[in-house]
């Protein structure tokens, strides 16, 4: 019988938002930071890595929308 901490949760899609991504990553990050001596399986490590990579390389992380990086009105800063 698998313990709750070793239960397999489906990976969120590559387009998942921060809340969804963090809910998947939180348990794994906590385990790595506090219980690394018990080990992390290769499949668990790779799923954590993949989800973090997908989030960090998604377009929402790079601010493709000017509003997302607080630059919506940047032209007002450059008026002469």
C-alpha angles and dihedrals in degrees: 000000000000119000118236091252092056095046113125114243118190114254114251117246119270089253095056119135124243096266092053093043093049093047087058096043100042099081093045094048090048090051093050093047098045110020107028091132088072090059136235121246118240092241092051092048092049093048091051091047093047095049092048091046092048092051094046094049096044118111092246089064092057098049101241086170112068091221092059092065097038094251100114093117100030091126088072089064092058101047116122 
